[in-house]
Amino acid sequence: MTKRVTKIPDAELVKRLTADVRIQEALYNEWYNYFETHYRGVFFNVDDNKDVLIHDAYITLYKKVESGAIYADDCVRSADGKPFSCRLTTFMMKIAINKNRELVRSDEHLESLDDVNARPVVEEAAEYPFSDEPDELMIREIVASTIADMSERCRQVLTLFYYKQKNLDEILDIMPSFESKDALKTHKHKCMTRLKEIALQTYNTYLNS
């Protein structure tokens, strides 16, 4: 269920977080809605652990603000004074991804798309003449969002091949609608090419914004 969100600048959220219950609620609601919107494109089979990931990421951020590891003046900054390069919600998603990796060690069914599908695009992105090193978390989020918006067929083929590590023969058994291995291989290539094109285009737009 979507929670009501009052939009407040990140710097203001950080400044008032530990002293204002209304700010705590506003940030939690914004984070909750952000996670609900994006998690299906980032995690596999995580529904039973959603509350754990949401709670732990929020508490981790809160403690960092409380300890001064994250603070704000004109913008949000880390302890060394460097401005944050992402939104607080993006930062908490990264915390959730790391927490999920811990859970994976004890539950083989919890997996993250970012580890599986982002890697080829990150490697591809490294070949492009970006002025700065690629922001890996941003690329992962772009990839996850792009995959979530792709056709069901593309999403299934990429998931089976890169996440479940099925070979083409195994995928043919699962998806008999493909007439041949060559047809499947061609479709996988087209899907991956399209994924890279959209992800890199979106990333370039992010760099120039």
Steps between C-alpha positions, in 0.01 A plus 500: 500500500636843403570728793429873494815698419578864569783606271780659699855568369753238607718755682203611708413139578851433629517821705178424685494120492605416855292772666172507310259207496316648201823505300574142601157397374537699178836341416380151590192539279706630208744209539217248533337622177834507319573140601151382404540663158847361423560177690346262245759612247785454746422190708372148438263322740544760770140560606542320833798722583373835377423629848846399622676677213287814530544523877873423509584747223306777673652430842850486349452843343352639822798378704744652251324835533487465879876429517592781260622262229238671283412867554362793304562870449412626153494135387536149641861407577697201622732526801792611281295795372441364152151572362275201442482402132158336537166540677447362848258244356767380257748475787256292702440272201874434491485411871209266426697335219791438736265368770344268243846361418533407867163325488602315183772324695234330711223473238600399150164611361562867570684648205555847360473594135771761542772235540381303201377738236685822575846352448489477119372857476759631745771338291345647186473841662871495584575500127319830448678838536324618815659803662475333841522142615158335474290520814451125547197530725327737259573264210361209698181689575466601135551141390250369754243757391563426132461125549178554693359694202605248235265248345418190704680284246823700516485517876454123523780417257750733669404372845534135400833555327678745732334438836411133495796422270301276271655407168310545175382139487356527852329827415347340191347234722355769726391726212393269216346793312843555342528300178873429530814569698605755238170683542550506876859618467395777262224613736734500801752708307233750396372528857848554642586753229180690570566492873848646453376769260224622730711478816792690347269763350334548837838519672627763254188703566572470874859622449386802300214597730 
